């Protein structure tokens, strides 16, 4: 789906209107491939301000996108126990995002500054007047400045398993076709801090567009985002994660195939019966326990046992299923 967020980014507004009236579009048309990536491929970063319902979009000139998942545990020390008992509290997610906002013309530089201005305004809450009839009406915060951040498919609202199963296409095809650019589908959260670098001192410099008026050629944005998840996250009684968190990816369950893979004598992999493998492991464990009990009452130098069809002395240390060392 195509968007027109950046349709007028490269044109001067007055000249565009004049050209349109005189059918001389080619005179003022400036073609930039980044417009197509943003407008047609929807490679954009979006912010949706929940209190006002307004949104702002940026071209996805991403320089950094880092996520940090932190689990909080409460250690409880117990007398006589070396390690504490850990009680789980929660797992939090933090996103550090950095991107550039370049300008190819004066018109785009003006628009970029306006977009960054809108993003800064999103950090402020909604106020309501308590008593409008008072001489000095008091104001109070009626809504916190929560924001929805959408970085294409990497940061978006959680997708449920039911939503993903509505199509008959394979999982990869569904994944490619499911995403859109709508800022309302972003990840809910709070912006912790926002840094704007105007790069006036660098080689990029600025554009002097009038008296006492300059426009930065390149703006750099760095922010920290604290997501607020709108659904419970965790594993249910069927050992299923109920939501496709965090990237909306649904891949085929390979746990059974992984459990059934065995290594042959030449180092290759073969598909086998997982139950038989488990029984085999239990049998080896049982034989090891028998060996330990017999070693406790037998002279180590005269006792030997058979494991996996091989005879080992009591002084042998068994490694894995068939390797062993002698000491």
C-alpha positions as CSV (number, residue, x, y, z in Angstrom):
1,X,0.0,0.0,0.0
2,X,1.4,3.4,-1.0
3,X,1.4,6.4,1.3
4,X,1.8,10.1,0.6
5,X,3.6,11.0,3.8
6,X,6.6,12.2,1.9
7,X,4.9,13.3,-1.3
8,X,5.9,17.0,-1.0
9,X,9.2,16.5,0.8
10,X,11.3,17.6,-2.1
11,X,9.4,20.5,-3.4
12,X,9.0,24.1,-2.5
13,X,5.3,24.7,-1.7
14,X,4.8,27.9,-3.7
15,X,6.7,26.7,-6.7
16,X,4.7,23.4,-6.6
17,X,1.4,25.2,-6.7
18,X,2.6,27.5,-9.5
19,X,3.8,24.5,-11.5
20,X,0.6,22.6,-11.0
21,X,-1.4,25.5,-12.3
22,X,0.8,25.9,-15.4
23,X,1.2,22.1,-15.9
24,X,5.0,22.4,-15.6
25,X,5.6,19.6,-13.1
26,X,8.8,18.5,-14.7
27,X,10.4,21.8,-14.0
28,X,10.3,21.3,-10.2
29,X,10.2,17.5,-9.9
30,X,13.0,16.0,-7.9
31,X,13.1,12.2,-7.8
32,X,14.6,10.4,-4.8
33,X,14.6,6.6,-4.3
34,X,14.1,7.0,-0.5
35,X,10.7,8.5,-1.2
36,X,9.7,5.2,-3.0
37,X,11.1,3.1,-0.1
38,X,9.1,5.1,2.4
39,X,5.9,5.7,0.4
40,X,5.6,2.4,-1.6
41,X,7.5,-0.1,0.6
42,X,6.4,1.6,3.8
43,X,9.9,1.5,5.3
44,X,9.0,4.0,7.9
45,X,9.3,4.6,11.6
46,X,6.1,5.9,13.2
47,X,5.0,7.4,16.5
48,X,1.3,7.6,17.5
49,X,0.5,10.0,20.4
50,X,-2.3,8.3,22.4
51,X,-3.8,11.4,24.1
52,X,-4.2,13.5,20.9
53,X,-4.5,10.7,18.3
54,X,-1.9,12.4,16.1
55,X,0.9,10.5,14.4
56,X,4.3,11.3,12.8
57,X,6.3,9.3,10.3
58,X,10.0,9.2,9.5
59,X,11.9,7.5,6.8
60,X,13.7,4.5,8.2
61,X,17.3,5.7,8.1
62,X,17.9,3.5,11.2
63,X,21.4,3.6,12.7
64,X,20.7,1.6,15.8
65,X,17.9,-0.6,17.1
66,X,18.7,-2.5,20.3
67,X,16.5,-4.4,22.7
68,X,17.2,-5.3,26.2
69,X,15.2,-8.0,28.1
70,X,15.8,-7.9,31.9
71,X,14.4,-10.5,34.3
72,X,14.0,-9.4,37.9
73,X,14.5,-12.1,40.5
74,X,14.3,-11.8,44.3
75,X,16.9,-14.0,46.0
76,X,15.9,-15.5,49.3
77,X,18.8,-16.8,51.4
78,X,18.1,-19.9,53.4
79,X,20.2,-21.1,56.3
80,X,22.5,-24.0,55.4
81,X,22.0,-23.6,51.7
82,X,24.8,-22.4,49.5
83,X,22.6,-20.8,46.8
84,X,19.6,-18.6,47.5
85,X,16.1,-19.5,46.3
86,X,15.2,-17.2,43.5
87,X,11.6,-15.9,43.2
88,X,10.7,-14.5,39.8
89,X,9.1,-11.0,39.7
90,X,8.9,-9.9,36.1
91,X,10.7,-9.5,32.7
92,X,10.9,-6.0,31.2
93,X,11.8,-4.9,27.8
94,X,13.7,-1.8,26.8
95,X,14.3,-0.4,23.2
96,X,17.1,1.9,22.2
97,X,16.4,3.5,18.8
98,X,18.6,5.8,16.8
99,X,17.9,7.1,13.3
100,X,18.8,10.0,11.0
101,X,16.6,12.5,9.3
102,X,18.4,13.8,6.2
103,X,17.2,16.6,3.9
104,X,17.8,16.7,0.1
105,X,16.2,20.1,-0.3
106,X,15.1,23.2,1.7
107,X,11.6,22.0,1.5
108,X,12.5,18.6,3.1
109,X,14.7,20.3,5.7
110,X,11.7,22.4,6.7
111,X,9.4,19.4,6.8
112,X,12.0,17.3,8.8
113,X,12.2,20.0,11.5
114,X,8.4,20.0,11.7
115,X,8.3,16.2,12.1
116,X,10.9,16.3,14.9
117,X,9.0,19.1,16.5
118,X,5.8,16.9,16.5
119,X,7.8,14.0,18.1
120,X,9.0,16.3,20.9
121,X,5.4,17.5,21.5
122,X,4.4,13.8,22.0
123,X,6.4,13.8,25.2
124,X,3.9,16.1,26.9
125,X,0.5,15.1,28.5
126,X,-3.0,16.2,27.9
127,X,-4.3,18.9,30.3
128,X,-7.9,19.6,31.4
129,X,-9.2,22.7,33.0
130,X,-10.7,22.0,36.5
131,X,-12.7,25.2,37.0
132,X,-13.2,27.2,33.8
133,X,-15.2,29.9,35.6
134,X,-12.4,30.8,38.1
135,X,-10.3,33.9,37.6
136,X,-7.2,31.7,37.2
137,X,-8.5,28.4,36.0
138,X,-6.5,25.4,37.3
139,X,-5.3,22.7,35.0
140,X,-4.6,19.1,35.8
141,X,-3.1,16.2,33.8
142,X,-5.9,14.2,32.4
143,X,-3.9,11.7,30.3
144,X,-0.3,10.7,30.3
145,X,1.8,11.0,27.1
146,X,1.8,7.4,26.1
147,X,3.1,6.7,22.6
148,X,2.8,3.8,20.2
149,X,6.1,3.1,18.5
150,X,6.2,1.1,15.2
151,X,9.5,0.2,13.6
152,X,8.1,-1.8,10.8
153,X,7.8,-5.5,11.9
154,X,10.4,-5.2,14.6
155,X,8.4,-3.1,17.1
156,X,4.7,-3.5,16.9
157,X,1.6,-4.5,18.9
158,X,1.5,-8.1,19.9
159,X,-0.1,-10.6,17.4
160,X,-2.2,-13.4,18.8
161,X,-2.1,-17.0,17.5
162,X,-5.8,-16.6,16.3
163,X,-5.0,-13.6,14.2
164,X,-2.2,-15.4,12.5
165,X,-4.3,-18.5,11.7
166,X,-7.0,-16.6,9.7
167,X,-5.2,-17.2,6.4
168,X,-4.6,-20.4,4.5
169,X,-1.2,-19.3,3.2
170,X,2.0,-20.6,4.7
171,X,3.5,-18.8,7.7
172,X,6.2,-16.9,5.7
173,X,3.6,-15.6,3.1
174,X,1.3,-14.6,5.9
175,X,4.1,-12.8,7.7
176,X,5.1,-10.8,4.6
177,X,1.5,-9.7,3.8
178,X,0.2,-9.0,7.3
179,X,2.1,-5.8,8.2
180,X,1.0,-2.3,7.3
181,X,2.3,1.2,8.1
182,X,-0.6,2.3,10.3
183,X,1.0,4.0,13.4
184,X,-2.0,2.8,15.5
185,X,-0.6,-0.7,15.3
186,X,2.6,0.3,17.1
187,X,3.9,-1.0,20.4
188,X,2.4,0.9,23.4
189,X,4.9,2.5,25.8
190,X,6.6,5.5,27.2
191,X,9.5,7.4,25.8
192,X,12.1,7.7,28.6
193,X,14.4,10.2,27.0
194,X,14.8,11.8,23.6
195,X,18.0,13.4,22.2
196,X,18.0,15.6,19.1
197,X,21.4,16.3,17.4
198,X,21.2,19.1,14.9
199,X,24.7,18.6,13.5
200,X,25.3,22.4,13.0
201,X,29.0,22.0,13.7
202,X,29.6,19.1,11.4
203,X,30.3,19.0,7.7
204,X,26.5,18.6,7.1
205,X,25.9,22.1,8.4
206,X,22.7,23.9,7.7
207,X,20.7,25.8,5.1
208,X,20.3,29.5,5.4
209,X,16.8,30.0,4.1
210,X,16.2,33.6,5.2
211,X,17.2,36.3,7.7
212,X,17.9,34.8,11.1
213,X,16.6,31.4,9.8
214,X,18.5,28.2,9.3
215,X,17.4,24.6,8.7
216,X,19.6,21.6,9.7
217,X,20.5,19.4,6.8
218,X,20.8,16.3,9.0
219,X,18.9,15.6,12.2
220,X,19.8,12.6,14.4
221,X,17.4,11.2,16.9
222,X,18.3,8.9,19.8
223,X,15.6,7.7,22.2
224,X,14.8,5.1,24.8
225,X,11.4,3.4,24.7
226,X,9.8,1.5,27.6
227,X,7.1,-0.9,26.2
228,X,3.9,-1.5,28.1
229,X,2.5,-4.9,27.0
230,X,-1.2,-4.9,26.7
231,X,-1.6,-8.7,27.1
232,X,-0.3,-11.2,29.6
233,X,2.9,-12.8,28.3
234,X,3.9,-16.3,29.2
235,X,3.4,-20.0,28.6
236,X,0.1,-21.7,29.1
237,X,-0.7,-25.2,30.4
238,X,-0.3,-26.6,26.9
239,X,3.3,-25.3,26.8
240,X,2.3,-22.7,24.2
241,X,3.2,-19.0,24.1
242,X,-0.2,-17.5,23.5
243,X,1.1,-14.5,21.5
244,X,3.6,-14.3,18.8
245,X,5.8,-12.0,20.9
246,X,7.8,-10.0,20.1
247,X,8.2,-10.1,16.3
248,X,4.9,-11.8,15.2
249,X,6.8,-14.8,13.7
250,X,5.1,-18.2,13.6
251,X,7.5,-21.0,12.5
252,X,6.8,-24.7,12.4
253,X,7.4,-26.5,15.7
254,X,10.8,-28.3,15.3
255,X,11.1,-29.5,18.9
256,X,10.0,-33.0,18.0
257,X,12.4,-33.3,15.1
258,X,15.2,-31.9,17.2
259,X,14.6,-34.4,20.0
260,X,14.5,-37.3,17.5
261,X,17.8,-36.5,15.8
262,X,20.7,-38.9,16.7
263,X,24.3,-38.8,15.7
264,X,25.6,-41.8,13.8
265,X,29.1,-43.2,14.0
266,X,30.4,-41.0,11.1
267,X,29.2,-37.8,12.6
268,X,26.1,-37.5,10.5
269,X,22.5,-37.1,11.7
270,X,19.7,-39.6,11.4
271,X,16.1,-39.4,12.3
272,X,15.2,-41.8,15.1
273,X,12.5,-42.6,17.6
274,X,12.6,-40.1,20.5
275,X,11.0,-42.6,22.9
276,X,13.7,-45.2,22.1
277,X,16.4,-42.6,22.7
278,X,14.9,-41.6,26.0
279,X,14.7,-45.3,27.1
280,X,18.3,-45.8,26.0
281,X,19.4,-42.8,28.1
282,X,17.5,-44.1,31.1
283,X,19.1,-47.5,30.7
284,X,22.6,-46.0,30.7
285,X,21.7,-44.0,33.8
286,X,20.5,-47.1,35.6
287,X,23.7,-49.0,34.7
288,X,25.8,-46.1,36.0
289,X,23.9,-46.2,39.3
290,X,24.5,-50.0,39.6
291,X,28.1,-49.4,38.9
292,X,28.4,-46.8,41.7
293,X,26.7,-49.0,44.2
294,X,29.0,-52.0,43.4
295,X,32.1,-49.9,43.5
296,X,31.3,-48.9,47.0
297,X,31.6,-52.6,48.2
298,X,34.1,-54.0,45.6
299,X,37.9,-53.7,45.1
300,X,38.3,-51.1,42.3
301,X,41.2,-53.0,40.8
302,X,39.3,-56.3,40.3
303,X,35.9,-55.1,39.3
304,X,34.7,-54.4,35.7
305,X,31.3,-53.9,34.1
306,X,29.8,-53.7,30.6
307,X,28.2,-50.6,29.3
308,X,27.0,-50.3,25.7
309,X,28.6,-53.7,25.0
310,X,32.1,-52.6,26.1
311,X,34.0,-53.8,29.2
312,X,35.3,-51.0,31.4
313,X,37.5,-51.2,34.5
314,X,36.5,-49.5,37.7
315,X,39.2,-46.9,37.2
316,X,37.7,-45.8,33.9
317,X,35.8,-42.5,33.7
318,X,32.9,-42.8,31.2
319,X,32.3,-39.8,28.9
320,X,29.0,-39.7,27.1
321,X,27.6,-42.9,25.7
322,X,30.8,-44.7,24.4
323,X,33.9,-42.6,25.1
324,X,35.9,-43.3,28.2
325,X,39.2,-42.3,29.8
326,X,41.5,-44.4,32.0
327,X,43.4,-42.9,34.9
